[in-house]
Amino acid sequence: MTTRLHATRTSYDTVAADYAELLKDELGRPLDMAMLAAFAERVRAGGGGAVADLGCGPGRVTVHLEKLGLDAFGIDLSPGMVAVARRTHPRLRFEVGTMTGLDLGDGTLAGALVWYSTVHTPIDELPVMFAEFHRVLAPGGHLLIAFKAGDGQVRLEHAYGHDVDLDVHRFPPERVAVLLRNAGLSEVARLVREAEPPEKTPQAFVLARRTGDPLSAATVL
């Protein structure tokens, strides 16, 4: 495990209980919810199947996916977050794992949700992650990714009442769409909305579909 991943895991293990309590009623704004609904409708229209909430945290969005009619389960880097999710939502499945090496078979998912789960990942590391999403999605499977729109990063050393060791990255939506396309995930829809308090940056959402094979290094634009 890299130093960055270890710091991220340790930080979220530390804040897990307080994070879950503070955000237990926080799911998303109306436009955010509309993108989740569109994702769920696309997965159901494609015949359904297993849907992974990657970076699920305490599981509140995983539960929402289930309410939208999806066969959802969660995976998170932090054992502390997974423990909270299992305790709070015992009927659902939650596992510890990393998004760059998912313990899932090729083409086994009808859908994958990445709800702000890449915010601690530098943009130059996203291609490896997106290649893994392509691997586990079935042909025609859908991916919804939510992230902070913009450029650069900010340092986070205190959050949810605890000291943490995290960098928070912002990504240009057009760049994310290109990286997804290069990974064989074609953009279906994109939404960028302005920040709403207490947010400090615009928020972006890209819905994509596995339609082909990843581009070779020689053809990546």
WOHU-V271075 format. One record per residue. N is the residue number from 0. RES is the residue in three letters. PSI is psi in whole degrees, -180 to 180 (NA if undefined). Layout:
# WOHU-V271075
[[N;RES;PSI] [N;RES;PSI]]
This chain:
# WOHU-V271075
[[0;MET;134] [1;THR;163] [2;THR;-41] [3;ARG;-45] [4;LEU;-39] [5;HIS;-43] [6;ALA;-40] [7;THR;-46] [8;ARG;-48] [9;THR;-42] [10;SER;-45] [11;TYR;-30] [12;ASP;-40] [13;THR;-42] [14;VAL;-2] [15;ALA;-54] [16;ALA;-45] [17;ASP;-38] [18;TYR;-49] [19;ALA;-40] [20;GLU;-44] [21;LEU;-33] [22;LEU;14] [23;LYS;-28] [24;ASP;9] [25;GLU;112] [26;LEU;-49] [27;GLY;165] [28;ARG;170] [29;PRO;-42] [30;LEU;-35] [31;ASP;-46] [32;MET;-34] [33;ALA;-38] [34;MET;-39] [35;LEU;-42] [36;ALA;-41] [37;ALA;-42] [38;PHE;-48] [39;ALA;-41] [40;GLU;-41] [41;ARG;-43] [42;VAL;-45] [43;ARG;-41] [44;ALA;-27] [45;GLY;5] [46;GLY;-3] [47;GLY;-170] [48;GLY;-177] [49;ALA;138] [50;VAL;125] [51;ALA;129] [52;ASP;100] [53;LEU;120] [54;GLY;48] [55;CYS;-16] [56;GLY;-137] [57;PRO;5] [58;GLY;8] [59;ARG;-34] [60;VAL;-32] [61;THR;-45] [62;VAL;-40] [63;HIS;-40] [64;LEU;-40] [65;GLU;-41] [66;LYS;-25] [67;LEU;6] [68;GLY;18] [69;LEU;151] [70;ASP;80] [71;ALA;145] [72;PHE;165] [73;GLY;149] [74;ILE;135] [75;ASP;149] [76;LEU;-30] [77;SER;116] [78;PRO;-33] [79;GLY;-43] [80;MET;-42] [81;VAL;-39] [82;ALA;-43] [83;VAL;-44] [84;ALA;-45] [85;ARG;-39] [86;ARG;-38] [87;THR;-33] [88;HIS;70] [89;PRO;-18] [90;ARG;-13] [91;LEU;161] [92;ARG;132] [93;PHE;135] [94;GLU;154] [95;VAL;134] [96;GLY;170] [97;THR;144] [98;MET;-10] [99;THR;-4] [100;GLY;68] [101;LEU;137] [102;ASP;61] [103;LEU;147] [104;GLY;161] [105;ASP;134] [106;GLY;29] [107;THR;-9] [108;LEU;137] [109;ALA;-23] [110;GLY;155] [111;ALA;130] [112;LEU;131] [113;VAL;82] [114;TRP;90] [115;TYR;23] [116;SER;-8] [117;THR;7] [118;VAL;-18] [119;HIS;15] [120;THR;125] [121;PRO;149] [122;ILE;-30] [123;ASP;-8] [124;GLU;-5] [125;LEU;-37] [126;PRO;-39] [127;VAL;-43] [128;MET;-44] [129;PHE;-34] [130;ALA;-37] [131;GLU;-38] [132;PHE;-43] [133;HIS;-42] [134;ARG;-43] [135;VAL;-16] [136;LEU;140] [137;ALA;155] [138;PRO;129] [139;GLY;-7] [140;GLY;155] [141;HIS;148] [142;LEU;134] [143;LEU;123] [144;ILE;132] [145;ALA;139] [146;PHE;170] [147;LYS;125] [148;ALA;141] [149;GLY;-154] [150;ASP;156] [151;GLY;-165] [152;GLN;162] [153;VAL;152] [154;ARG;134] [155;LEU;115] [156;GLU;-7] [157;HIS;129] [158;ALA;144] [159;TYR;33] [160;GLY;14] [161;HIS;158] [162;ASP;137] [163;VAL;171] [164;ASP;82] [165;LEU;143] [166;ASP;136] [167;VAL;118] [168;HIS;146] [169;ARG;144] [170;PHE;141] [171;PRO;125] [172;PRO;-38] [173;GLU;-33] [174;ARG;-41] [175;VAL;-43] [176;ALA;-40] [177;VAL;-45] [178;LEU;-38] [179;LEU;-45] [180;ARG;-43] [181;ASN;-28] [182;ALA;3] [183;GLY;20] [184;LEU;106] [185;SER;134] [186;GLU;131] [187;VAL;-42] [188;ALA;154] [189;ARG;137] [190;LEU;131] [191;VAL;124] [192;ARG;156] [193;GLU;157] [194;ALA;142] [195;GLU;134] [196;PRO;136] [197;PRO;15] [198;GLU;150] [199;LYS;-9] [200;THR;157] [201;PRO;156] [202;GLN;140] [203;ALA;151] [204;PHE;129] [205;VAL;125] [206;LEU;126] [207;ALA;166] [208;ARG;138] [209;ARG;112] [210;THR;-14] [211;GLY;-167] [212;ASP;155] [213;PRO;149] [214;LEU;147] [215;SER;162] [216;ALA;-30] [217;ALA;-21] [218;THR;-5] [219;VAL;133] [220;LEU;NA]]
